[in-house]
Amino acid sequence: MAGKMPTRTPSASAKQIQWKPLDRDDQKPLYRQIKHNILELIKNAKIAAGAKLPSERELIAKYDVSRITIRQALVELVQEGHLQSQPGKGFYVTQKQEPLELHSLTSFTAGARSRGMEPGSLLLDAKVFAAPVEITRALYLPEASEVVLLKRLRMLDGLPVAIQHDWLPPAKCPGLLDLDWSTGNHSLYAVLAERYQLHPASGQTTISARLPDAEERRLLKLERNSAVLILDQVQFDSDSQPINVSTSVHHPKRHPLSIHQGN
């Protein structure tokens, strides 16, 4: 799972690490043996979270293989979320990310801070428009009714993790778009509670997955062939009337999701 790279974590030296020798008689490809060796070192904390891996040149010398073989092992470790590539700097062991416990009544901001992370937000779109039927129906509005749309790129510790769309009935939040959503981080839940006395009492969530479109790949900085997680949610007040409908497109590694089951 991908995460941010701290600048003060020391680099791992090839000379300080006990590298498992390759078995040239093994039918398993050399790059896969190297990959498993590095993964074992990471899991056993022989290479710390956040540490920079030895350079490709050092790994080539240590394993006595080609650059292509080393690069194939590293690329797969990046794709699986164990390493993060920093262009011009090298490969780093990713920080362990605590999964987001899925709770439809907890805001992104509150959830981030409860895990000791700093939430951030970049405004992508804010407007009132005639919404498609699936949105108006979910908000119990007549077909083609106007709704408020708030579209933001959500971040954790400076890394983009989700694209969030929120649709709201204008009558319940007049003047919502007069607020400055373009600076800092603002919790929509907090604004709805403090300014409009709207408090979610129940919710409904649907989870799905799909391939991202070009904008989602660019905004979330996704690796090639990555999928995205989709959360479709509706929040209701104590009278079972919808407050807002939201769809969030999540980075699968930086913002994993968990569901608590049981008592």
Residue pairs with C-beta under 8 A, 6 or more apart in sequence:
1 81
1 94
1 96
1 97
1 253
1 254
1 256
2 81
2 84
2 94
2 97
2 159
2 251
2 253
2 254
3 84
3 94
3 95
3 96
3 97
3 157
3 159
3 254
4 95
4 157
4 158
4 159
5 50
5 84
5 86
5 92
5 94
5 95
6 50
6 95
9 48
9 49
9 50
9 51
9 52
9 92
10 48
10 51
10 52
11 51
11 52
11 53
11 54
12 47
12 48
12 51
12 52
12 53
12 54
13 54
14 54
14 58
14 59
14 61
14 62
17 41
17 46
17 47
17 54
18 46
19 37
19 62
19 63
20 33
20 37
20 40
22 30
22 33
22 34
22 63
22 64
22 65
23 33
24 30
26 33
30 63
30 65
30 69
31 65
31 69
31 70
31 72
31 73
31 76
32 73
34 59
34 63
34 65
34 69
34 70
34 73
35 73
35 76
35 77
38 47
38 53
38 73
38 74
38 77
38 82
39 77
39 82
41 47
42 49
42 82
42 93
47 53
47 93
48 93
49 93
49 94
49 95
49 96
50 92
50 93
50 95
51 92
51 93
52 89
52 90
52 91
52 92
53 59
53 74
53 83
53 90
53 91
53 92
53 93
54 62
55 90
56 67
56 70
56 71
56 74
56 90
59 70
60 66
60 67
60 70
63 69
63 70
74 83
74 85
74 91
77 83
77 91
78 84
78 85
78 91
78 223
79 223
79 225
81 94
81 253
82 93
82 94
83 91
83 92
83 93
83 94
84 91
84 92
84 93
84 94
85 91
86 92
94 253
97 253
97 254
97 255
97 256
98 115
99 256
99 257
99 258
100 111
100 115
100 255
100 256
100 257
100 258
101 111
101 258
101 259
101 260
102 205
102 207
102 231
102 257
102 258
102 259
102 260
103 111
104 200
104 202
104 203
104 204
104 205
104 233
104 235
105 200
105 201
105 202
105 203
105 235
106 114
107 187
107 188
107 189
107 190
108 119
108 154
108 162
108 164
108 187
108 248
109 119
109 185
109 186
109 187
109 189
109 190
110 187
110 189
112 118
112 119
112 156
113 119
117 156
117 157
118 156
118 157
118 158
119 154
119 155
119 156
119 185
120 154
120 155
120 156
120 158
120 185
121 152
121 153
121 154
121 155
121 181
121 184
121 185
121 186
122 152
122 153
122 155
122 160
123 150
123 151
123 152
123 181
123 182
124 151
124 152
124 153
124 163
124 219
125 149
125 150
125 151
126 149
126 150
126 151
126 177
126 181
127 148
127 149
127 177
128 146
128 147
128 148
128 149
128 170
128 177
129 146
129 147
129 149
130 144
130 145
130 146
131 139
131 141
131 144
131 145
131 146
131 147
131 149
131 167
133 143
133 144
135 147
135 167
135 245
136 142
136 143
136 144
136 145
136 147
137 143
138 167
138 234
138 242
138 245
139 145
139 147
139 167
139 168
139 169
139 242
139 244
139 245
140 241
140 242
141 147
141 169
145 169
146 170
147 167
147 168
147 169
147 170
148 166
148 167
148 168
148 169
148 170
148 173
148 176
148 177
149 165
149 166
149 167
150 165
150 166
150 168
150 176
150 177
150 181
150 188
151 163
151 164
151 165
151 166
152 163
152 164
152 181
153 160
153 162
153 163
153 164
153 219
154 160
154 161
154 162
154 163
154 164
154 248
155 161
156 254
156 255
159 254
160 219
160 220
160 221
160 251
160 254
161 220
161 250
161 251
161 254
161 255
162 220
162 248
162 249
162 250
162 251
162 255
163 216
163 219
163 220
163 248
163 249
164 246
164 247
164 248
164 249
165 246
165 247
165 248
166 188
166 244
166 245
166 246
167 244
167 245
167 246
168 176
168 243
168 244
168 245
169 242
170 176
172 196
172 198
172 243
173 192
173 195
173 196
173 198
176 191
176 195
179 186
179 191
188 244
189 200
192 198
192 199
192 243
192 244
193 199
198 237
198 243
199 237
199 238
200 235
200 236
200 237
200 243
201 236
201 237
201 238
202 235
202 236
202 240
203 233
203 234
203 235
203 236
204 233
204 234
204 236
205 231
205 232
205 233
206 231
206 232
206 233
207 229
207 230
207 231
207 232
207 257
208 229
208 230
208 232
209 227
209 228
209 229
209 230
209 252
210 227
210 228
210 230
211 227
211 228
212 220
212 222
212 226
212 227
212 228
212 249
216 222
216 228
216 249
217 226
220 228
220 249
220 251
222 228
222 251
226 252
226 253
227 252
228 249
228 250
228 251
228 252
229 249
229 250
229 252
229 255
229 257
230 247
230 248
230 249
230 250
231 246
231 247
231 248
231 250
231 257
232 245
232 246
232 247
233 245
233 246
233 247
233 248
234 242
234 244
234 245
234 246
235 242
235 243
235 244
235 246
236 242
236 243
237 243
250 257
